[in-house]
Amino acid sequence: MTQIYPHIITDVASWPVAKQSRERADFIERLNAFVIQQLTESQKANIQDLISKSIYLENQRIKLTPWKIDPPDEKSYWKNIATELEAATRRQDKEQVELDLLRKIVNRYNEEIVGHFSPKTFKFSRIFLTSFFKRLFNKFFASGHWRWGNKNALQQKIKIKGNIPLIRTLFEKGTVVILPTHYSNLDSIMVGYAIDANVGLPSFSYGAGLNLYNVEIVAYFINRLGAFRVDRRKKNPIYLECLKSMTGYSIIDGVNCLFFPGGTRSRSGQTEDKLKLGLISSVIEAQRLHYEQGQSKRFLLFPLTLVIILYWKHHIS
């Protein structure tokens, strides 16, 4: 019998991800400052080269891989940035103009990346996903059950192995980061549902590919359920720092986070041996900054292996 745990924080509006969403404008302002600090410390006097490289790579992306979800002003925006950067070379305050341009770009990226969380939408999704997963995991012809099954039967089908009581208590001691293996496009939804319905944990912030936002109904929900947007087409150094800092700074801000360290799906379901070190390093960097500030709060990483077992029942008349 699978044990079902009560919620450690019953009020959804009190969850860290909900608080971050309510204070989104302030969070982005602080995140912008954090990203600028990271970039200027690493690039020093090379801000012009940093912006130039980003302009080139963004123009290539717009030309080769355009998506309908992209802002309509993409071409004109980067054309204006290029014009302003060129004009800066003839100004006495060249370094300040370049820094202002960098802030402008960083803010645009962070406005795109940082998501929202709506308690009202989350409560609706609980009901919807329960119905969805009941239908998906139902035995269909099991005796004594209507074909849609029931919530208790669904929760018994979701098997969670590990020291769950320990993980629940650690939420009082630090910020928890879950690192699952990646099997299918349903992974984030399935993990999110299980930790809410079965384990009783607050919702996690998680990355969602920007391509998913091309489907309006999908975009409506994930845009309101704590997801931060990840555009894998963008390879320029400014965007990559914004994405990395979003994860690290959210953790510093006390928001529990979930991301796939392998970066892509593994059809075998095995634990990946090649990891995306950028996001993991953001957790390490967050812990370092916390210690430097004299903070004792810890950031706790938990690997999670997803195993999906399908049972087929044949009926012979």
C-alpha positions as CSV (number, residue, x, y, z in Angstrom):
1,M,0.0,0.0,0.0
2,T,1.5,3.4,-1.1
3,Q,1.5,5.9,1.7
4,I,-0.1,9.3,0.9
5,Y,1.4,12.2,2.8
6,P,-0.4,15.4,3.9
7,H,0.8,18.7,2.5
8,I,3.6,20.3,4.6
9,I,2.2,23.8,3.5
10,T,-1.5,23.6,2.9
11,D,-1.9,27.2,1.6
12,V,-0.9,27.2,-2.1
13,A,-0.5,31.0,-2.0
14,S,2.2,30.6,0.7
15,W,4.5,28.4,-1.5
16,P,7.8,29.9,-2.4
17,V,7.1,29.7,-6.1
18,A,3.8,31.6,-5.6
19,K,5.6,34.3,-3.6
20,Q,8.2,34.7,-6.3
21,S,5.4,35.1,-8.9
22,R,3.6,37.8,-6.8
23,E,6.9,39.7,-6.6
24,R,7.9,39.0,-10.2
25,A,8.8,42.6,-11.1
26,D,11.1,43.0,-8.1
27,F,12.6,39.5,-8.6
28,I,13.5,40.4,-12.3
29,E,15.1,43.6,-11.2
30,R,17.3,41.8,-8.7
31,L,18.0,39.0,-11.2
32,N,19.1,41.6,-13.8
33,A,21.6,43.1,-11.3
34,F,22.9,39.6,-10.5
35,V,23.3,38.7,-14.2
36,I,25.1,42.0,-14.9
37,Q,27.5,41.4,-12.0
38,Q,28.2,37.8,-13.2
39,L,28.8,39.0,-16.8
40,T,30.9,42.0,-16.0
41,E,33.1,40.1,-13.6
42,S,33.8,37.4,-16.2
43,Q,34.0,39.6,-19.3
44,K,35.7,42.7,-17.7
45,A,36.5,45.0,-20.6
46,N,34.9,42.8,-23.3
47,I,31.3,43.9,-23.1
48,Q,31.4,45.2,-26.7
49,D,32.6,41.8,-27.9
50,L,30.0,40.1,-25.8
51,I,27.1,42.1,-27.3
52,S,28.5,41.8,-30.8
53,K,28.6,38.0,-30.6
54,S,25.1,37.9,-29.2
55,I,23.8,40.1,-32.0
56,Y,25.4,37.8,-34.6
57,L,24.0,34.6,-33.1
58,E,20.5,36.1,-32.6
59,N,20.4,37.2,-36.2
60,Q,21.4,33.7,-37.3
61,R,18.7,32.2,-35.1
62,I,16.0,34.5,-36.5
63,K,17.0,33.7,-40.0
64,L,17.4,29.9,-39.7
65,T,15.0,28.8,-37.0
66,P,12.1,31.2,-36.6
67,W,9.1,30.2,-34.4
68,K,5.6,31.7,-34.3
69,I,6.1,32.2,-30.5
70,D,8.9,34.6,-31.1
71,P,8.2,38.3,-30.5
72,P,7.2,40.2,-33.7
73,D,9.9,42.9,-33.1
74,E,12.8,40.4,-33.1
75,K,14.5,41.7,-36.3
76,S,14.0,45.4,-35.5
77,Y,15.1,44.9,-31.9
78,W,18.5,43.4,-32.8
79,K,19.0,45.8,-35.6
80,N,18.5,48.7,-33.2
81,I,20.9,47.1,-30.7
82,A,23.5,46.8,-33.5
83,T,23.0,50.5,-34.5
84,E,23.3,51.7,-30.9
85,L,26.5,49.5,-30.3
86,E,28.1,51.0,-33.4
87,A,27.2,54.5,-32.3
88,A,28.7,53.9,-28.9
89,T,32.2,53.6,-30.4
90,R,32.1,57.3,-31.2
91,R,31.0,58.5,-27.8
92,Q,33.1,59.5,-24.9
93,D,30.9,57.6,-22.5
94,K,31.4,54.4,-24.6
95,E,31.7,52.0,-21.6
96,Q,28.5,53.4,-19.9
97,V,26.5,53.1,-23.2
98,E,27.7,49.5,-23.7
99,L,26.7,48.7,-20.1
100,D,23.3,50.2,-20.6
101,L,22.8,48.1,-23.8
102,L,23.8,45.0,-21.8
103,R,21.2,45.8,-19.1
104,K,18.6,46.3,-21.9
105,I,19.3,42.9,-23.4
106,V,19.5,41.1,-20.0
107,N,16.1,42.6,-19.0
108,R,14.5,41.4,-22.2
109,Y,15.8,37.9,-21.7
110,N,14.8,37.7,-18.1
111,E,11.3,39.0,-18.9
112,E,11.1,36.1,-21.3
113,I,12.6,33.4,-19.0
114,V,10.9,34.1,-15.7
115,G,7.5,32.5,-15.5
116,H,4.3,32.9,-13.4
117,F,2.5,30.9,-10.9
118,S,-1.2,31.2,-10.3
119,P,-2.7,29.4,-7.2
120,K,-6.1,29.4,-8.9
121,T,-4.8,27.7,-12.1
122,F,-2.8,25.2,-9.9
123,K,-5.9,24.2,-8.0
124,F,-7.7,23.6,-11.3
125,S,-4.8,21.6,-12.6
126,R,-5.0,19.3,-9.6
127,I,-8.5,18.3,-10.6
128,F,-7.8,18.2,-14.3
129,L,-4.6,16.1,-14.0
130,T,-6.3,13.7,-11.6
131,S,-8.9,13.0,-14.3
132,F,-6.2,12.8,-17.0
133,F,-4.0,10.4,-15.2
134,K,-6.9,8.3,-14.0
135,R,-7.8,7.8,-17.6
136,L,-4.2,7.2,-18.7
137,F,-3.3,4.7,-16.0
138,N,-6.7,3.0,-15.7
139,K,-6.7,-0.8,-16.1
140,F,-9.8,-0.2,-18.2
141,F,-11.5,-3.5,-17.6
142,A,-10.6,-4.0,-14.0
143,S,-13.6,-5.6,-12.2
144,G,-15.5,-3.4,-9.7
145,H,-14.2,-0.1,-11.2
146,W,-15.8,2.3,-13.6
147,R,-13.5,2.9,-16.6
148,W,-12.3,6.2,-15.3
149,G,-11.1,4.7,-12.0
150,N,-10.8,6.8,-8.8
151,K,-8.2,9.1,-7.2
152,N,-7.1,6.6,-4.6
153,A,-6.5,3.9,-7.2
154,L,-4.5,6.3,-9.2
155,Q,-2.3,7.3,-6.2
156,Q,-1.6,3.6,-5.5
157,K,-0.3,3.2,-9.1
158,I,2.3,6.0,-8.5
159,K,5.1,4.2,-6.7
160,I,7.6,6.5,-5.0
161,K,10.6,4.8,-3.4
162,G,13.0,6.5,-1.0
163,N,13.2,8.2,2.3
164,I,10.2,10.4,1.9
165,P,9.9,11.5,5.5
166,L,13.5,12.7,5.4
167,I,13.0,14.7,2.2
168,R,9.9,16.3,3.8
169,T,11.8,17.4,6.9
170,L,14.6,18.9,4.8
171,F,12.2,21.5,3.4
172,E,12.5,23.2,6.8
173,K,16.3,23.2,6.6
174,G,17.0,24.4,3.1
175,T,16.0,24.7,-0.5
176,V,15.4,21.4,-2.3
177,V,16.5,20.8,-5.9
178,I,15.3,17.6,-7.6
179,L,17.3,16.2,-10.5
180,P,15.2,13.6,-12.4
181,T,16.1,11.4,-15.3
182,H,14.2,12.5,-18.5
183,Y,12.1,9.8,-20.2
184,S,9.2,11.7,-21.9
185,N,7.5,15.0,-22.4
186,L,5.2,14.1,-19.5
187,D,8.0,13.9,-17.0
188,S,7.6,17.4,-15.5
189,I,3.9,17.1,-15.2
190,M,4.1,13.6,-13.8
191,V,6.7,14.5,-11.2
192,G,4.8,17.7,-10.3
193,Y,1.6,15.8,-9.8
194,A,3.2,13.0,-7.7
195,I,5.1,15.3,-5.3
196,D,1.8,17.3,-4.8
197,A,-0.7,14.4,-4.6
198,N,1.4,11.7,-3.0
199,V,4.3,13.4,-1.2
200,G,2.6,16.6,-0.1
201,L,5.4,19.0,-1.2
202,P,5.1,22.5,-2.5
203,S,5.3,23.0,-6.2
204,F,8.7,23.4,-7.8
205,S,9.9,25.8,-10.4
206,Y,11.0,23.9,-13.5
207,G,12.2,24.6,-17.0
208,A,9.9,24.2,-20.0
209,G,11.1,24.3,-23.6
210,L,9.9,27.5,-25.4
211,N,8.7,25.3,-28.3
212,L,5.9,24.0,-26.0
213,Y,4.5,27.5,-26.0
214,N,3.6,27.2,-29.7
215,V,0.5,25.2,-28.5
216,E,-1.9,27.8,-27.0
217,I,-3.6,25.5,-24.5
218,V,-0.3,24.1,-23.3
219,A,1.2,27.5,-23.1
220,Y,-1.8,28.8,-21.0
221,F,-1.2,26.2,-18.3
222,I,2.6,25.9,-18.1
223,N,2.9,29.7,-18.1
224,R,0.9,29.8,-14.9
225,L,2.3,26.8,-13.1
226,G,5.8,27.9,-12.2
227,A,7.7,27.1,-15.4
228,F,10.6,29.2,-16.6
229,R,11.1,29.3,-20.3
230,V,14.1,27.6,-22.0
231,D,14.9,28.5,-25.6
232,R,17.4,25.9,-26.7
233,R,18.0,27.8,-30.0
234,K,19.7,30.7,-28.1
235,K,23.4,29.9,-27.7
236,N,24.7,33.4,-27.1
237,P,26.6,34.0,-23.9
238,I,24.2,36.7,-22.5
239,Y,21.2,34.4,-22.8
240,L,23.0,31.4,-21.4
241,E,24.1,33.5,-18.3
242,C,20.5,34.7,-17.8
243,L,19.2,31.1,-17.9
244,K,21.9,29.8,-15.6
245,S,21.4,32.8,-13.2
246,M,17.6,32.3,-13.2
247,T,18.1,28.8,-11.7
248,G,20.8,29.8,-9.2
249,Y,19.1,33.1,-8.1
250,S,15.8,31.4,-7.7
251,I,17.4,28.9,-5.3
252,I,19.0,31.7,-3.4
253,D,15.6,33.3,-3.2
254,G,14.3,30.1,-1.6
255,V,12.4,28.7,-4.5
256,N,12.6,24.9,-4.9
257,C,13.6,23.9,-8.3
258,L,13.5,20.9,-10.7
259,F,15.6,20.5,-13.8
260,F,16.8,17.6,-15.9
261,P,20.6,17.4,-15.5
262,G,20.9,15.3,-18.7
263,G,19.3,18.1,-20.7
264,T,17.4,15.8,-23.0
265,R,15.3,12.7,-23.0
266,S,16.8,9.2,-22.4
267,R,14.7,6.5,-24.0
268,S,16.4,3.8,-21.9
269,G,15.4,5.6,-18.6
270,Q,18.8,5.1,-17.3
271,T,20.6,7.7,-15.1
272,E,22.6,9.9,-17.4
273,D,26.4,9.8,-17.3
274,K,26.8,13.0,-19.3
275,L,25.3,16.0,-17.5
276,K,24.6,19.6,-18.4
277,L,27.1,21.2,-16.0
278,G,25.8,24.7,-16.4
279,L,22.6,24.4,-14.4
280,I,24.2,22.1,-11.8
281,S,27.1,24.6,-11.4
282,S,24.5,27.3,-10.8
283,V,23.4,25.4,-7.6
284,I,27.0,25.2,-6.5
285,E,27.5,28.9,-7.2
286,A,24.4,29.7,-5.2
287,Q,25.6,27.8,-2.2
288,R,29.0,29.6,-2.4
289,L,27.4,33.0,-2.5
290,H,25.2,32.1,0.4
291,Y,28.1,31.1,2.5
292,E,30.0,34.3,1.6
293,Q,27.0,36.3,2.8
294,G,27.1,34.4,6.1
295,Q,23.9,32.5,5.4
296,S,23.6,29.0,6.9
297,K,20.7,27.8,4.7
298,R,21.6,24.8,2.6
299,F,20.8,23.8,-0.9
300,L,19.9,20.1,-1.1
301,L,20.1,18.1,-4.3
302,F,18.1,14.9,-4.8
303,P,18.5,12.7,-7.9
304,L,15.3,11.0,-9.0
305,T,15.0,8.1,-11.4
306,L,11.8,7.8,-13.3
307,V,10.6,4.3,-14.2
308,I,7.4,3.9,-16.3
309,I,5.9,0.4,-16.4
310,L,3.0,-0.3,-18.6
311,Y,0.7,-3.3,-17.8
312,W,-1.3,-4.7,-20.7
313,K,-4.3,-6.9,-20.0
314,H,-5.6,-9.0,-22.8
315,H,-9.2,-10.2,-22.8
316,I,-10.1,-13.2,-24.8
317,S,-13.8,-13.7,-25.5
